Amino acid sequence: MSIQSNACNFMSYTQGSVDPRTGLYTFSIEIPPLNANDLQGPELPLSLNFNPLNESNAGFGIGWSLKLSRYDLDSGVLDLHTGDSFAIADNGPNEPVVVHERKFDSFHVANISNDKGKRYRIAHKAGLVELLEPLKAAPRVCLPTRVMTPSG
């Protein structure tokens, strides 16, 4: 007897693996990109990821989170939507931000905070620019509030 299911139609959008170095299992589900401005862009690539070391619940369950750029003000860790993660030293508004252990110059981060609150600008080499700000629900974590591309 054969069982038919549409669940197999989406297998190309999922990835799961065990890291041979740590033995930890991670899982990722690609979400179709969101296109703003009447589908003219910018396009925001999204995925839902599971990491067993992530003890927080971002609304999807413990360990699950959307793969968005984020800056944790308490730990000083900048996670990019590309999957890269860096410890940074924020020297305050309009001062250089030091990115530790960066091997490639693939992005630039700047503290553009003002009297209205904390703001960070991440300019990626591919032209994508993200503005990160803390939200009311998580005031110690800066998340994207605006995404821009060279096309507008």
C-alpha positions in Angstrom: 0.0 0.0 0.0 1.4 3.4 -0.9 0.6 6.6 1.1 0.4 9.9 -0.7 1.4 13.1 1.0 2.2 16.6 -0.1 4.7 16.9 2.7 7.4 15.4 0.4 6.9 18.2 -2.1 8.8 20.5 0.2 11.9 18.4 0.9 14.2 20.7 -1.1 13.4 23.5 1.3 14.6 21.7 4.4 18.1 20.8 5.6 19.1 18.9 8.6 22.5 17.6 9.6 24.7 16.6 12.5 27.9 18.6 12.9 30.7 16.1 12.9 32.8 18.3 15.2 30.2 18.7 17.9 27.6 16.0 17.4 24.9 18.6 17.5 21.9 18.4 15.2 20.6 21.5 13.4 17.7 21.9 11.1 16.6 24.7 8.7 13.4 25.4 6.7 13.6 27.9 3.9 10.7 30.3 3.7 9.9 31.9 0.4 11.5 35.3 0.3 9.4 38.3 1.2 9.3 41.0 -1.5 8.3 44.5 -0.4 7.0 47.4 -2.5 4.5 45.5 -4.7 7.0 42.7 -5.3 9.7 45.1 -6.6 12.0 44.5 -3.6 14.0 44.5 -1.7 13.9 40.7 -1.2 14.4 39.5 2.3 15.6 35.9 2.4 14.1 34.0 5.4 14.6 30.6 7.0 13.4 29.1 10.2 16.3 27.4 12.0 16.7 25.0 14.9 19.9 25.2 17.1 20.1 23.0 20.2 22.3 25.6 21.9 19.7 28.3 21.6 17.8 28.2 24.9 15.4 31.1 24.0 11.9 31.0 22.6 11.3 33.5 19.8 7.7 32.4 19.3 8.4 29.2 17.5 9.5 27.0 20.4 12.8 26.6 22.3 15.7 26.5 20.0 13.8 27.8 16.9 14.3 31.2 15.4 14.1 33.2 12.2 17.4 33.7 10.5 17.5 37.5 10.7 20.3 39.8 11.5 20.3 40.7 15.2 22.6 42.4 17.7 22.4 41.4 21.3 23.2 44.5 23.4 24.1 42.4 26.5 26.5 39.9 25.0 27.8 42.1 22.2 27.2 39.4 19.6 26.1 40.4 16.1 24.4 37.6 14.1 23.9 38.2 10.4 21.2 36.8 8.2 23.9 35.1 6.3 24.6 32.8 9.3 27.8 34.5 10.3 28.2 35.5 13.9 30.7 38.0 15.4 31.6 39.6 18.7 31.7 43.3 18.3 33.0 46.2 20.4 30.5 49.1 20.2 32.3 52.4 21.0 29.2 54.5 20.9 27.4 56.6 18.4 29.5 57.9 15.4 32.5 55.9 16.7 34.1 53.0 14.8 32.6 49.6 15.6 35.3 46.9 16.0 34.3 43.5 14.5 36.4 40.8 16.2 37.6 37.7 14.2 36.3 38.9 10.8 38.2 37.3 8.1 36.5 38.9 5.0 35.4 42.5 4.6 31.9 41.4 3.6 29.9 44.0 5.6 30.3 47.2 7.6 28.4 48.0 10.8 27.9 51.4 12.3 26.3 52.7 15.4 23.9 55.5 14.3 22.1 55.9 17.6 20.6 59.2 18.5 18.5 60.7 21.3 15.5 58.6 20.1 17.3 55.3 20.8 19.8 52.7 19.7 20.2 52.1 15.9 22.7 50.1 13.9 23.3 50.2 10.2 24.7 47.0 8.5 25.9 47.5 4.9 26.6 44.2 3.1 29.1 44.0 0.2 26.3 42.8 -2.1 24.5 46.1 -1.5 21.9 45.1 1.0 21.6 47.6 3.9 19.8 46.8 7.2 18.8 49.1 10.0 18.5 47.4 13.3 16.7 48.8 16.3 15.4 47.3 19.6 11.7 46.4 19.7 9.4 46.8 22.7 9.1 43.0 23.1 12.9 42.6 23.3 14.5 45.9 24.3 18.0 44.4 24.6 18.1 42.9 21.1 18.2 44.9 18.0 16.4 43.5 15.0 15.8 44.7 11.4 13.3 47.4 11.1 14.2 48.5 7.6 15.9 46.7 4.7 17.2 48.6 1.6 18.8 47.5 -1.7 20.7 49.5 -4.3 17.6 49.4 -6.5 15.6 51.3 -3.8 
